[in-house]
Structures are given as C-alpha cells and as structure tokens.
Amino acid sequence: MAVPKKKTSKSKRDMRRAHDGLPVPGISLCPQCKEPKLPHRVCEVCGTYKGKTVIQTEEAKK
C-alpha cells in the first residue's frame, strides 16, 4: 500500500478541495411582483411565468 513520505500541507490540501464547493443558484426577480425566484420557473408568490398566470395562488386571488 502506498504511504506518503511527507505530510500534505494545509495549502496543498485546500487547493485540492478548491473545486468541491457548491455553486450558488442564480436568482432573478419576477417581473410581475418583483419577488426573487429561480430562473425558468413559475413564481411561487404570484403564480406567473413569462407574463401569463400559470397557477392560482392566494396572493393572486387578492
């Protein structure tokens, strides 16, 4: 079994792990209600997508 001769430094360890982080999802604003939402998805607050009402929500009924 292979055994390292020297201890791996914190710098080398962290450089190896540099790509392990999770990406932050992009957030866009709904053009109708200006609430933050994920792109290419129906707005959970007002229920619209591309300017059309897709689902009925309590907010949209008011």
C-alpha positions in Angstrom: 0.0 0.0 0.0 1.3 3.5 -0.9 2.1 5.7 2.1 3.1 9.4 1.7 6.6 10.3 2.8 5.6 13.8 3.9 2.6 15.3 5.5 0.4 17.2 3.0 0.4 20.9 3.8 -2.8 22.8 4.5 -2.2 24.8 1.3 -2.0 21.7 -0.9 -5.0 20.1 0.8 -7.1 23.3 0.4 -6.0 23.7 -3.3 -7.2 20.2 -4.0 -10.6 20.9 -2.4 -11.0 24.3 -4.2 -13.5 22.8 -6.7 -15.6 20.9 -4.1 -17.8 23.9 -3.2 -21.4 24.0 -4.3 -22.4 26.8 -6.8 -24.8 29.5 -5.7 -28.0 29.3 -7.7 -28.8 32.3 -9.8 -31.7 34.4 -8.5 -33.8 36.6 -10.8 -36.7 38.9 -10.0 -40.3 38.2 -11.0 -41.4 40.9 -13.5 -44.9 40.9 -12.0 -44.4 41.1 -8.3 -40.6 41.8 -8.1 -40.1 38.9 -5.6 -36.9 36.8 -6.0 -37.3 33.5 -7.8 -35.3 30.9 -9.6 -34.9 31.5 -13.4 -37.1 29.5 -15.8 -39.6 28.6 -13.1 -43.1 29.7 -12.1 -43.1 32.5 -9.4 -44.3 30.9 -6.2 -45.8 34.2 -4.9 -47.9 35.4 -7.9 -48.0 32.2 -10.0 -47.0 33.7 -13.3 -44.5 32.6 -15.9 -43.5 34.7 -18.9 -46.3 37.2 -18.1 -49.1 34.5 -18.0 -50.8 33.2 -14.9 -50.0 29.5 -14.7 -51.2 28.6 -11.2 -53.7 30.2 -8.9 -52.1 31.4 -5.6 -53.6 33.1 -2.6 -51.7 36.3 -3.4 -53.1 36.3 -7.0 -56.7 35.9 -5.7 -56.5 39.1 -3.6 
